[in-house]
């Protein structure tokens, strides 16, 4: 019991107080990725700032604003998914693809994730162009492109259509959509994509600030779970 209570916190557990409503969905998505034996992660919309919106230097591509020793200053308003997934899953050596059309955002994200650089490939292109060209299989798809407005809602639907038309998701793949239930805003990045995924066999696993979607667990996965119980 002593060891369970006082064990060292690992991965995103270290940053629970900073992640806020994203903590539960991040942890669920990462744990499911481990459970399905996932290999490939695709992030549509990379980390874009060294510091949060309330601090000087927000969205500025200047390394003097990055202080890895002071996580309280990091851009937790955006979640820093790129670093969080690499940190939490580093022992599995996942293949992470981070996509953004902003060169500055990619340069910022490269600095933030420098200690995990061997895990991440950055793509300077639009999300749609990347998905059309991508021929791999995705085990965890993180959708965070655009701002939380109608344009982003429609973009997410187009992304979802490409993903399913090309059958890019593995059978037990996890889809994590950011900025869905945003306090004080009617717009939602998942306004159209979530119903579309659900119409095509996906189920909502967690509904919070973010949404986690996944198809029903396949028979082989159910067998694995029964064996391990």
C-alpha atoms as an extended CHARMM CRD file, in Angstrom:
* protein
*
       229  EXT
         1         1  UNK       CA              0.0000000000        0.0000000000        0.0000000000  PROA      1               0.0000000000
         2         2  UNK       CA              2.8060000000        2.4060000000        0.8610000000  PROA      2               0.0000000000
         3         3  UNK       CA              4.3510000000        2.0090000000       -2.5650000000  PROA      3               0.0000000000
         4         4  UNK       CA              1.0050000000        2.5330000000       -4.3060000000  PROA      4               0.0000000000
         5         5  UNK       CA              0.3420000000        5.7480000000       -2.3950000000  PROA      5               0.0000000000
         6         6  UNK       CA              3.7970000000        7.2220000000       -2.7860000000  PROA      6               0.0000000000
         7         7  UNK       CA              4.9520000000        5.8450000000       -6.1250000000  PROA      7               0.0000000000
         8         8  UNK       CA              6.4820000000        8.3390000000       -8.5230000000  PROA      8               0.0000000000
         9         9  UNK       CA              3.9430000000        9.8880000000      -10.8540000000  PROA      9               0.0000000000
        10        10  UNK       CA              4.5960000000        9.1120000000      -14.4920000000  PROA      10              0.0000000000
        11        11  UNK       CA              3.5710000000       10.5560000000      -17.8380000000  PROA      11              0.0000000000
        12        12  UNK       CA              0.5680000000       12.8670000000      -17.8190000000  PROA      12              0.0000000000
        13        13  UNK       CA             -0.0540000000       12.0900000000      -14.1390000000  PROA      13              0.0000000000
        14        14  UNK       CA              2.7040000000       14.6140000000      -13.3850000000  PROA      14              0.0000000000
        15        15  UNK       CA              0.6920000000       17.3420000000      -15.0920000000  PROA      15              0.0000000000
        16        16  UNK       CA             -2.8320000000       16.5300000000      -13.9330000000  PROA      16              0.0000000000
        17        17  UNK       CA             -3.2860000000       19.8850000000      -12.1780000000  PROA      17              0.0000000000
        18        18  UNK       CA             -2.2760000000       21.7620000000      -15.3320000000  PROA      18              0.0000000000
        19        19  UNK       CA             -4.2660000000       19.7330000000      -17.8650000000  PROA      19              0.0000000000
        20        20  UNK       CA             -7.6310000000       20.4160000000      -16.2380000000  PROA      20              0.0000000000
        21        21  UNK       CA            -10.5580000000       18.8940000000      -18.1890000000  PROA      21              0.0000000000
        22        22  UNK       CA             -8.1900000000       17.3790000000      -20.7560000000  PROA      22              0.0000000000
        23        23  UNK       CA             -6.5130000000       15.1170000000      -18.1900000000  PROA      23              0.0000000000
        24        24  UNK       CA             -9.2240000000       12.4530000000      -18.1410000000  PROA      24              0.0000000000
        25        25  UNK       CA             -9.5460000000       12.2200000000      -21.9210000000  PROA      25              0.0000000000
        26        26  UNK       CA             -5.7770000000       12.2680000000      -22.5130000000  PROA      26              0.0000000000
        27        27  UNK       CA             -5.2380000000        9.5040000000      -19.9600000000  PROA      27              0.0000000000
        28        28  UNK       CA             -8.0620000000        7.3770000000      -21.3750000000  PROA      28              0.0000000000
        29        29  UNK       CA             -6.8250000000        7.7710000000      -24.9580000000  PROA      29              0.0000000000
        30        30  UNK       CA             -3.2270000000        6.9570000000      -24.0320000000  PROA      30              0.0000000000
        31        31  UNK       CA             -4.1910000000        3.9560000000      -21.9190000000  PROA      31              0.0000000000
        32        32  UNK       CA             -6.3840000000        2.6270000000      -24.7320000000  PROA      32              0.0000000000
        33        33  UNK       CA             -3.5130000000        3.1260000000      -27.1770000000  PROA      33              0.0000000000
        34        34  UNK       CA             -1.3730000000        0.9440000000      -24.9340000000  PROA      34              0.0000000000
        35        35  UNK       CA             -4.1610000000       -1.6340000000      -24.5350000000  PROA      35              0.0000000000
        36        36  UNK       CA             -4.6420000000       -2.0890000000      -28.2840000000  PROA      36              0.0000000000
        37        37  UNK       CA             -0.9080000000       -2.3570000000      -28.9010000000  PROA      37              0.0000000000
        38        38  UNK       CA             -0.9280000000        0.9050000000      -30.8320000000  PROA      38              0.0000000000
        39        39  UNK       CA              1.9990000000        2.0800000000      -32.9220000000  PROA      39              0.0000000000
        40        40  UNK       CA              0.9940000000        5.1460000000      -34.9360000000  PROA      40              0.0000000000
        41        41  UNK       CA             -0.3580000000        8.4900000000      -33.7270000000  PROA      41              0.0000000000
        42        42  UNK       CA             -1.4820000000       11.2950000000      -36.0180000000  PROA      42              0.0000000000
        43        43  UNK       CA             -1.9860000000       14.7800000000      -34.5940000000  PROA      43              0.0000000000
        44        44  UNK       CA             -3.8360000000       17.2300000000      -36.8210000000  PROA      44              0.0000000000
        45        45  UNK       CA             -2.8100000000       20.6500000000      -35.5130000000  PROA      45              0.0000000000
        46        46  UNK       CA              0.4470000000       20.7730000000      -33.5770000000  PROA      46              0.0000000000
        47        47  UNK       CA              1.3420000000       22.6040000000      -30.3470000000  PROA      47              0.0000000000
        48        48  UNK       CA              1.5840000000       26.2780000000      -31.2590000000  PROA      48              0.0000000000
        49        49  UNK       CA              2.8960000000       28.3110000000      -28.3260000000  PROA      49              0.0000000000
        50        50  UNK       CA              5.5830000000       28.1830000000      -25.6410000000  PROA      50              0.0000000000
        51        51  UNK       CA              3.3710000000       29.9250000000      -23.1030000000  PROA      51              0.0000000000
        52        52  UNK       CA             -0.3230000000       30.3330000000      -22.3750000000  PROA      52              0.0000000000
        53        53  UNK       CA             -2.4530000000       33.1470000000      -23.7530000000  PROA      53              0.0000000000
        54        54  UNK       CA             -2.2550000000       35.1280000000      -20.5350000000  PROA      54              0.0000000000
        55        55  UNK       CA              1.5440000000       35.4300000000      -20.7100000000  PROA      55              0.0000000000
        56        56  UNK       CA              3.9140000000       37.5650000000      -22.7440000000  PROA      56              0.0000000000
        57        57  UNK       CA              5.2300000000       35.6630000000      -25.7350000000  PROA      57              0.0000000000
        58        58  UNK       CA              2.0890000000       33.6920000000      -26.5340000000  PROA      58              0.0000000000
        59        59  UNK       CA              2.2400000000       32.3630000000      -30.1130000000  PROA      59              0.0000000000
        60        60  UNK       CA              5.6690000000       34.0100000000      -30.5900000000  PROA      60              0.0000000000
        61        61  UNK       CA              8.3780000000       31.8920000000      -32.2060000000  PROA      61              0.0000000000
        62        62  UNK       CA             11.1720000000       32.8980000000      -29.8360000000  PROA      62              0.0000000000
        63        63  UNK       CA             12.9180000000       30.2300000000      -27.7410000000  PROA      63              0.0000000000
        64        64  UNK       CA             13.4920000000       32.6140000000      -24.8520000000  PROA      64              0.0000000000
        65        65  UNK       CA              9.8300000000       32.0620000000      -23.9470000000  PROA      65              0.0000000000
        66        66  UNK       CA             10.3190000000       28.3060000000      -23.5440000000  PROA      66              0.0000000000
        67        67  UNK       CA             11.2750000000       27.2540000000      -20.0360000000  PROA      67              0.0000000000
        68        68  UNK       CA             11.0850000000       23.4500000000      -19.6680000000  PROA      68              0.0000000000
        69        69  UNK       CA             11.7750000000       23.7860000000      -15.9360000000  PROA      69              0.0000000000
        70        70  UNK       CA              8.6100000000       25.8400000000      -15.3340000000  PROA      70              0.0000000000
        71        71  UNK       CA              5.6410000000       23.8100000000      -16.5920000000  PROA      71              0.0000000000
        72        72  UNK       CA              3.1720000000       26.2070000000      -14.9760000000  PROA      72              0.0000000000
        73        73  UNK       CA              4.0750000000       28.6830000000      -17.7490000000  PROA      73              0.0000000000
        74        74  UNK       CA              3.4300000000       26.2500000000      -20.6180000000  PROA      74              0.0000000000
        75        75  UNK       CA              0.4720000000       26.6430000000      -22.9560000000  PROA      75              0.0000000000
        76        76  UNK       CA             -1.9470000000       24.4710000000      -21.0100000000  PROA      76              0.0000000000
        77        77  UNK       CA             -4.8860000000       26.3010000000      -22.5570000000  PROA      77              0.0000000000
        78        78  UNK       CA             -4.1220000000       24.3100000000      -25.7060000000  PROA      78              0.0000000000
        79        79  UNK       CA             -3.2070000000       21.0850000000      -23.9160000000  PROA      79              0.0000000000
        80        80  UNK       CA              0.2850000000       20.5340000000      -25.4250000000  PROA      80              0.0000000000
        81        81  UNK       CA             -0.8080000000       17.1760000000      -26.8400000000  PROA      81              0.0000000000
        82        82  UNK       CA              2.3980000000       16.7500000000      -28.8570000000  PROA      82              0.0000000000
        83        83  UNK       CA              4.5810000000       16.6650000000      -25.7710000000  PROA      83              0.0000000000
        84        84  UNK       CA              2.0580000000       14.8790000000      -23.5560000000  PROA      84              0.0000000000
        85        85  UNK       CA              1.5800000000       11.8820000000      -25.8680000000  PROA      85              0.0000000000
        86        86  UNK       CA              5.3230000000       11.5280000000      -26.4750000000  PROA      86              0.0000000000
        87        87  UNK       CA              6.0220000000       11.7800000000      -22.7440000000  PROA      87              0.0000000000
        88        88  UNK       CA              3.3540000000        9.2940000000      -21.6780000000  PROA      88              0.0000000000
        89        89  UNK       CA              4.0190000000        6.7390000000      -24.4100000000  PROA      89              0.0000000000
        90        90  UNK       CA              7.7730000000        7.0890000000      -24.8580000000  PROA      90              0.0000000000
        91        91  UNK       CA              8.5730000000        3.5820000000      -23.6130000000  PROA      91              0.0000000000
        92        92  UNK       CA              6.4890000000        2.1300000000      -26.4660000000  PROA      92              0.0000000000
        93        93  UNK       CA              8.4430000000        4.1880000000      -29.0110000000  PROA      93              0.0000000000
        94        94  UNK       CA              5.3350000000        5.2190000000      -30.9810000000  PROA      94              0.0000000000
        95        95  UNK       CA              5.4620000000        6.7060000000      -34.4530000000  PROA      95              0.0000000000
        96        96  UNK       CA              4.0090000000       10.1990000000      -34.0570000000  PROA      96              0.0000000000
        97        97  UNK       CA              3.0500000000       12.3800000000      -37.0250000000  PROA      97              0.0000000000
        98        98  UNK       CA              2.2990000000       16.0160000000      -36.1690000000  PROA      98              0.0000000000
        99        99  UNK       CA              0.7030000000       18.0720000000      -38.9330000000  PROA      99              0.0000000000
       100       100  UNK       CA              0.3300000000       21.8350000000      -39.2590000000  PROA      100             0.0000000000
       101       101  UNK       CA              0.2320000000       24.4190000000      -42.0270000000  PROA      101             0.0000000000
       102       102  UNK       CA              2.1520000000       26.9800000000      -39.9280000000  PROA      102             0.0000000000
       103       103  UNK       CA              5.9440000000       26.8580000000      -40.1550000000  PROA      103             0.0000000000
       104       104  UNK       CA              6.2140000000       28.8750000000      -36.9320000000  PROA      104             0.0000000000
       105       105  UNK       CA              3.9480000000       26.4430000000      -35.0830000000  PROA      105             0.0000000000
       106       106  UNK       CA              6.0460000000       23.4990000000      -36.1980000000  PROA      106             0.0000000000
       107       107  UNK       CA              9.2670000000       25.2020000000      -35.1420000000  PROA      107             0.0000000000
       108       108  UNK       CA              7.7500000000       25.9950000000      -31.7440000000  PROA      108             0.0000000000
       109       109  UNK       CA              6.5370000000       22.4210000000      -31.3340000000  PROA      109             0.0000000000
       110       110  UNK       CA              9.9540000000       21.0340000000      -32.2850000000  PROA      110             0.0000000000
       111       111  UNK       CA             11.5070000000       22.9890000000      -29.4200000000  PROA      111             0.0000000000
       112       112  UNK       CA              8.8210000000       21.8760000000      -26.9650000000  PROA      112             0.0000000000
       113       113  UNK       CA              9.3710000000       18.2210000000      -27.9290000000  PROA      113             0.0000000000
       114       114  UNK       CA             13.1500000000       18.3120000000      -28.4670000000  PROA      114             0.0000000000
       115       115  UNK       CA             13.7620000000       15.5520000000      -25.9080000000  PROA      115             0.0000000000
       116       116  UNK       CA             11.3670000000       13.2710000000      -27.8190000000  PROA      116             0.0000000000
       117       117  UNK       CA             12.4560000000       14.2270000000      -31.3310000000  PROA      117             0.0000000000
       118       118  UNK       CA             13.2340000000       10.6430000000      -32.3460000000  PROA      118             0.0000000000
       119       119  UNK       CA              9.5410000000        9.7700000000      -31.9550000000  PROA      119             0.0000000000
       120       120  UNK       CA              8.0060000000       12.6310000000      -33.9330000000  PROA      120             0.0000000000
       121       121  UNK       CA              7.8550000000       13.4540000000      -37.6350000000  PROA      121             0.0000000000
       122       122  UNK       CA              6.5560000000       16.9320000000      -38.4410000000  PROA      122             0.0000000000
       123       123  UNK       CA              4.6270000000       17.6740000000      -41.6250000000  PROA      123             0.0000000000
       124       124  UNK       CA              4.2830000000       21.2340000000      -42.9440000000  PROA      124             0.0000000000
       125       125  UNK       CA              1.0560000000       20.8720000000      -44.8870000000  PROA      125             0.0000000000
       126       126  UNK       CA             -2.7030000000       21.0540000000      -44.4700000000  PROA      126             0.0000000000
       127       127  UNK       CA             -4.4640000000       18.2870000000      -42.5960000000  PROA      127             0.0000000000
       128       128  UNK       CA             -6.4400000000       17.2910000000      -45.6840000000  PROA      128             0.0000000000
       129       129  UNK       CA             -3.3620000000       17.0950000000      -47.8980000000  PROA      129             0.0000000000
       130       130  UNK       CA             -1.5990000000       14.9880000000      -45.2840000000  PROA      130             0.0000000000
       131       131  UNK       CA             -4.5040000000       12.5570000000      -44.9360000000  PROA      131             0.0000000000
       132       132  UNK       CA             -4.9110000000       12.1990000000      -48.7000000000  PROA      132             0.0000000000
       133       133  UNK       CA             -1.1920000000       11.3240000000      -49.0020000000  PROA      133             0.0000000000
       134       134  UNK       CA             -0.8750000000        9.1560000000      -45.8800000000  PROA      134             0.0000000000
       135       135  UNK       CA             -0.8910000000        5.4110000000      -46.5500000000  PROA      135             0.0000000000
       136       136  UNK       CA             -0.2720000000        4.0600000000      -43.0560000000  PROA      136             0.0000000000
       137       137  UNK       CA             -2.6450000000        2.8670000000      -40.3540000000  PROA      137             0.0000000000
       138       138  UNK       CA             -3.5830000000        5.2090000000      -37.4890000000  PROA      138             0.0000000000
       139       139  UNK       CA             -4.1060000000        3.8670000000      -33.9620000000  PROA      139             0.0000000000
       140       140  UNK       CA             -4.7080000000        7.2320000000      -32.2700000000  PROA      140             0.0000000000
       141       141  UNK       CA             -6.0510000000       10.2180000000      -34.1920000000  PROA      141             0.0000000000
       142       142  UNK       CA             -5.9960000000       13.6080000000      -32.4500000000  PROA      142             0.0000000000
       143       143  UNK       CA             -8.1080000000       16.2260000000      -34.2190000000  PROA      143             0.0000000000
       144       144  UNK       CA             -7.3260000000       19.8310000000      -33.2680000000  PROA      144             0.0000000000
       145       145  UNK       CA             -7.1260000000       21.8130000000      -36.5030000000  PROA      145             0.0000000000
       146       146  UNK       CA             -8.5080000000       25.3150000000      -36.8600000000  PROA      146             0.0000000000
       147       147  UNK       CA            -10.0930000000       27.6210000000      -34.3370000000  PROA      147             0.0000000000
       148       148  UNK       CA            -13.3450000000       26.9060000000      -32.5440000000  PROA      148             0.0000000000
       149       149  UNK       CA            -15.5740000000       28.4230000000      -35.2010000000  PROA      149             0.0000000000
       150       150  UNK       CA            -17.7830000000       27.1690000000      -38.0420000000  PROA      150             0.0000000000
       151       151  UNK       CA            -14.8150000000       26.8880000000      -40.4180000000  PROA      151             0.0000000000
       152       152  UNK       CA            -13.0990000000       24.4460000000      -38.0480000000  PROA      152             0.0000000000
       153       153  UNK       CA            -16.3180000000       22.4590000000      -37.5980000000  PROA      153             0.0000000000
       154       154  UNK       CA            -16.5720000000       21.9410000000      -41.3470000000  PROA      154             0.0000000000
       155       155  UNK       CA            -12.8570000000       21.1720000000      -41.6770000000  PROA      155             0.0000000000
       156       156  UNK       CA            -13.1140000000       18.4140000000      -39.0590000000  PROA      156             0.0000000000
       157       157  UNK       CA            -15.9590000000       16.8150000000      -41.0110000000  PROA      157             0.0000000000
       158       158  UNK       CA            -13.8720000000       16.8310000000      -44.1910000000  PROA      158             0.0000000000
       159       159  UNK       CA            -10.9770000000       15.2610000000      -42.2790000000  PROA      159             0.0000000000
       160       160  UNK       CA            -13.2640000000       12.5800000000      -40.8700000000  PROA      160             0.0000000000
       161       161  UNK       CA            -14.6130000000       11.7950000000      -44.3400000000  PROA      161             0.0000000000
       162       162  UNK       CA            -11.0930000000       11.3240000000      -45.7230000000  PROA      162             0.0000000000
       163       163  UNK       CA            -10.0320000000        9.1610000000      -42.7810000000  PROA      163             0.0000000000
       164       164  UNK       CA            -12.9750000000        6.7800000000      -43.1640000000  PROA      164             0.0000000000
       165       165  UNK       CA            -13.0150000000        6.7720000000      -46.9760000000  PROA      165             0.0000000000
       166       166  UNK       CA             -9.3360000000        5.7580000000      -47.0270000000  PROA      166             0.0000000000
       167       167  UNK       CA             -9.8120000000        3.3440000000      -44.1060000000  PROA      167             0.0000000000
       168       168  UNK       CA             -6.8590000000        4.8880000000      -42.2800000000  PROA      168             0.0000000000
       169       169  UNK       CA             -7.9470000000        3.8110000000      -38.7940000000  PROA      169             0.0000000000
       170       170  UNK       CA             -7.0290000000        0.4550000000      -37.2740000000  PROA      170             0.0000000000
       171       171  UNK       CA             -9.9790000000       -1.6750000000      -36.0130000000  PROA      171             0.0000000000
       172       172  UNK       CA             -9.6790000000       -0.4850000000      -32.3930000000  PROA      172             0.0000000000
       173       173  UNK       CA             -8.3360000000        2.9990000000      -33.1430000000  PROA      173             0.0000000000
       174       174  UNK       CA             -9.0580000000        5.8830000000      -30.7820000000  PROA      174             0.0000000000
       175       175  UNK       CA            -10.2780000000        9.2500000000      -32.0910000000  PROA      175             0.0000000000
       176       176  UNK       CA             -9.7440000000       12.1900000000      -29.7300000000  PROA      176             0.0000000000
       177       177  UNK       CA            -11.3180000000       15.5340000000      -30.6940000000  PROA      177             0.0000000000
       178       178  UNK       CA            -10.3300000000       18.7400000000      -28.9150000000  PROA      178             0.0000000000
       179       179  UNK       CA            -12.4280000000       21.8310000000      -28.1600000000  PROA      179             0.0000000000
       180       180  UNK       CA            -15.8290000000       20.1520000000      -28.3030000000  PROA      180             0.0000000000
       181       181  UNK       CA            -17.6530000000       21.3690000000      -25.2060000000  PROA      181             0.0000000000
       182       182  UNK       CA            -16.1050000000       24.8030000000      -24.7770000000  PROA      182             0.0000000000
       183       183  UNK       CA            -17.6170000000       26.8600000000      -21.9360000000  PROA      183             0.0000000000
       184       184  UNK       CA            -19.3870000000       29.9500000000      -23.2360000000  PROA      184             0.0000000000
       185       185  UNK       CA            -19.1770000000       28.9730000000      -26.9140000000  PROA      185             0.0000000000
       186       186  UNK       CA            -21.8060000000       27.4150000000      -29.1350000000  PROA      186             0.0000000000
       187       187  UNK       CA            -19.2890000000       26.3100000000      -31.7660000000  PROA      187             0.0000000000
       188       188  UNK       CA            -17.6420000000       22.9200000000      -31.4400000000  PROA      188             0.0000000000
       189       189  UNK       CA            -14.8640000000       21.3270000000      -33.4690000000  PROA      189             0.0000000000
       190       190  UNK       CA            -16.8190000000       18.0860000000      -33.3580000000  PROA      190             0.0000000000
       191       191  UNK       CA            -20.2010000000       19.5290000000      -34.3410000000  PROA      191             0.0000000000
       192       192  UNK       CA            -20.3250000000       17.6070000000      -37.6260000000  PROA      192             0.0000000000
       193       193  UNK       CA            -17.5000000000       15.0770000000      -37.3030000000  PROA      193             0.0000000000
       194       194  UNK       CA            -18.8160000000       13.4010000000      -34.1430000000  PROA      194             0.0000000000
       195       195  UNK       CA            -22.2400000000       12.5130000000      -35.6420000000  PROA      195             0.0000000000
       196       196  UNK       CA            -20.4620000000       11.3570000000      -38.7820000000  PROA      196             0.0000000000
       197       197  UNK       CA            -18.1780000000        9.0170000000      -36.8370000000  PROA      197             0.0000000000
       198       198  UNK       CA            -21.1520000000        7.7100000000      -34.8460000000  PROA      198             0.0000000000
       199       199  UNK       CA            -23.1110000000        7.0540000000      -38.0560000000  PROA      199             0.0000000000
       200       200  UNK       CA            -20.1650000000        4.9350000000      -39.1580000000  PROA      200             0.0000000000
       201       201  UNK       CA            -19.8650000000        2.6060000000      -36.2060000000  PROA      201             0.0000000000
       202       202  UNK       CA            -18.0390000000        4.6630000000      -33.5960000000  PROA      202             0.0000000000
       203       203  UNK       CA            -19.2100000000        5.1550000000      -30.0270000000  PROA      203             0.0000000000
       204       204  UNK       CA            -18.5730000000        8.0390000000      -27.6530000000  PROA      204             0.0000000000
       205       205  UNK       CA            -16.4370000000        6.7360000000      -24.7980000000  PROA      205             0.0000000000
       206       206  UNK       CA            -16.0010000000       10.0100000000      -22.9020000000  PROA      206             0.0000000000
       207       207  UNK       CA            -17.8330000000       13.2990000000      -23.4190000000  PROA      207             0.0000000000
       208       208  UNK       CA            -16.1180000000       16.2350000000      -21.7320000000  PROA      208             0.0000000000
       209       209  UNK       CA            -14.2190000000       19.2690000000      -22.9640000000  PROA      209             0.0000000000
       210       210  UNK       CA            -12.8180000000       16.7440000000      -25.4170000000  PROA      210             0.0000000000
       211       211  UNK       CA            -14.5740000000       13.7290000000      -26.9190000000  PROA      211             0.0000000000
       212       212  UNK       CA            -13.1410000000       10.2150000000      -27.2050000000  PROA      212             0.0000000000
       213       213  UNK       CA            -14.5960000000        7.9330000000      -29.8810000000  PROA      213             0.0000000000
       214       214  UNK       CA            -13.8910000000        4.2980000000      -30.6230000000  PROA      214             0.0000000000
       215       215  UNK       CA            -15.5380000000        1.4090000000      -32.4220000000  PROA      215             0.0000000000
       216       216  UNK       CA            -16.8720000000       -1.4580000000      -30.2820000000  PROA      216             0.0000000000
       217       217  UNK       CA            -14.0000000000       -3.6430000000      -29.1110000000  PROA      217             0.0000000000
       218       218  UNK       CA            -13.2560000000       -6.4400000000      -31.5870000000  PROA      218             0.0000000000
       219       219  UNK       CA            -13.6040000000      -10.0940000000      -30.6010000000  PROA      219             0.0000000000
       220       220  UNK       CA             -9.8240000000      -10.5810000000      -30.4750000000  PROA      220             0.0000000000
       221       221  UNK       CA             -9.4710000000       -7.6830000000      -28.0700000000  PROA      221             0.0000000000
       222       222  UNK       CA            -12.3060000000       -9.0400000000      -25.9080000000  PROA      222             0.0000000000
       223       223  UNK       CA            -10.4730000000      -12.3620000000      -25.7730000000  PROA      223             0.0000000000
       224       224  UNK       CA             -7.2980000000      -10.6310000000      -24.6660000000  PROA      224             0.0000000000
       225       225  UNK       CA             -9.1580000000       -8.7870000000      -21.8980000000  PROA      225             0.0000000000
       226       226  UNK       CA            -10.7920000000      -12.0030000000      -20.6450000000  PROA      226             0.0000000000
       227       227  UNK       CA             -7.4550000000      -13.8030000000      -20.6150000000  PROA      227             0.0000000000
       228       228  UNK       CA             -5.8200000000      -11.0230000000      -18.5980000000  PROA      228             0.0000000000
       229       229  UNK       CA             -8.5460000000      -10.8480000000      -15.9610000000  PROA      229             0.0000000000
